[in-house]
Amino acid sequence: MSKESPPKDWDKLWIEYNKSLKTWMDAFESLQTAAKNVQSKYNDVMAKAVKDSSDKTLNQFTENWQKSMSEAGIKTFKQFGDNWQKVFSQSGMEQVKTYGDMMNKFAETWQKMWNK
C-alpha cells in the first residue's frame, strides 16, 4: 500500500485558511491596541476632569460619554449584523444557509415529537 499525497486543492485551501487566520489575528491585535488606547485616553481625561472640573461638568461629561459609547456600540453591532447577512447572501454561502435552515426545522420537529 502506498501513501497517497494530499490533493493540491487541500494545500491551496490550507494556505488560504492560514492567510485568513493571519488577517484575523492582525485585526484582533489592532482592536486590542485600540481598546488600550481608548482606555488610556479615558483615564487621562477623567484624571484631568476630576482635578480641574466641577461636579456639574463631570456629570455632563459622564452622560455624554455613556451616550456616545452606546451609539457607537449599537452602530458596530448593526454593521456586524449587516455584514453577516451579506456573507450569507453570497452564492457560495447559500448552501450553508440552507443546511442551517434544514437543521433548525429538524430540531423543531424533534422537539415537537418529544413534547407530545
C-alpha positions as CSV (number, residue, x, y, z in Angstrom):
1,M,0.0,0.0,0.0
2,S,1.4,3.3,-1.0
3,K,0.6,6.6,0.8
4,E,-1.5,8.9,-1.3
5,S,-0.3,12.5,-1.4
6,P,-2.8,15.1,-0.3
7,P,-4.7,16.7,-3.2
8,K,-3.4,20.1,-4.4
9,D,-6.8,21.6,-3.5
10,W,-6.1,20.8,0.1
11,D,-2.8,22.7,0.0
12,K,-4.4,25.7,-1.6
13,L,-7.2,25.7,1.0
14,W,-4.8,25.3,3.9
15,I,-2.7,28.3,2.6
16,E,-5.9,30.4,2.2
17,Y,-7.0,29.4,5.7
18,N,-3.7,30.5,7.1
19,K,-3.8,33.8,5.3
20,S,-7.3,34.4,6.6
21,L,-6.2,33.5,10.1
22,K,-3.2,35.9,9.9
23,T,-5.6,38.6,8.8
24,W,-7.9,37.9,11.7
25,M,-5.0,37.9,14.2
26,D,-3.8,41.2,12.8
27,A,-7.3,42.7,13.1
28,F,-7.7,41.3,16.7
29,E,-4.3,42.8,17.7
30,S,-5.3,46.1,16.2
31,L,-8.6,46.0,18.2
32,Q,-6.7,45.2,21.4
33,T,-4.3,48.1,20.8
34,A,-7.2,50.5,20.0
35,A,-9.0,49.4,23.2
36,K,-5.9,50.0,25.3
37,N,-5.5,53.5,23.7
38,V,-9.2,54.3,24.4
39,Q,-8.9,53.2,28.0
40,S,-5.7,55.1,28.5
41,K,-7.1,58.3,27.0
42,Y,-10.3,57.9,29.0
43,N,-8.2,57.6,32.2
44,D,-6.2,60.7,31.2
45,V,-9.4,62.7,30.6
46,M,-11.1,61.6,33.8
47,A,-8.0,62.4,35.8
48,K,-7.9,65.9,34.4
49,A,-11.7,66.3,34.8
50,V,-11.6,65.3,38.4
51,K,-8.7,67.7,39.0
52,D,-10.0,70.7,37.0
53,S,-13.8,70.4,36.8
54,S,-16.9,70.9,38.8
55,D,-19.4,68.2,39.7
56,K,-21.8,69.6,37.0
57,T,-19.1,69.3,34.3
58,L,-18.2,65.8,35.4
59,N,-21.8,64.7,35.3
60,Q,-22.2,66.2,31.9
61,F,-19.1,64.5,30.6
62,T,-20.1,61.2,32.0
63,E,-23.6,61.4,30.4
64,N,-22.1,62.4,27.0
65,W,-19.5,59.6,27.2
66,Q,-22.1,57.0,28.0
67,K,-24.4,58.2,25.2
68,S,-21.6,58.2,22.6
69,M,-20.3,54.7,23.7
70,S,-23.9,53.4,23.5
71,E,-24.4,54.8,20.0
72,A,-21.0,53.5,18.8
73,G,-21.8,50.0,20.2
74,I,-25.2,49.9,18.5
75,K,-23.7,51.0,15.2
76,T,-21.0,48.4,15.5
77,F,-23.4,45.6,16.2
78,K,-25.7,46.7,13.4
79,Q,-22.8,46.8,11.0
80,F,-21.7,43.3,12.1
81,G,-25.2,42.0,11.5
82,D,-25.4,43.6,8.1
83,N,-22.0,42.2,7.1
84,W,-23.1,38.7,8.4
85,Q,-26.2,38.9,6.2
86,K,-24.1,39.9,3.2
87,V,-21.9,36.8,3.7
88,F,-24.9,34.5,3.8
89,S,-26.4,36.2,0.7
90,Q,-23.4,35.4,-1.4
91,S,-23.9,32.5,-3.7
92,G,-21.3,30.1,-2.1
93,M,-22.9,30.6,1.3
94,E,-26.5,29.7,0.2
95,Q,-25.8,26.1,0.8
96,V,-24.6,26.8,4.3
97,K,-27.7,28.8,5.0
98,T,-29.9,26.1,3.5
99,Y,-28.3,23.5,5.7
100,G,-28.7,25.7,8.8
101,D,-32.4,26.2,7.9
102,M,-32.8,22.5,7.4
103,M,-31.2,21.7,10.8
104,N,-33.4,24.2,12.5
105,K,-36.5,22.6,11.1
106,F,-35.2,19.2,12.1
107,A,-34.6,20.5,15.7
108,E,-38.1,21.9,15.8
109,T,-39.7,18.7,14.6
110,W,-37.6,16.7,17.1
111,Q,-38.7,19.0,19.9
112,K,-42.4,18.6,18.9
113,M,-42.1,14.8,18.9
114,W,-40.7,14.7,22.4
115,N,-43.2,17.2,23.8
116,K,-46.2,15.0,22.8
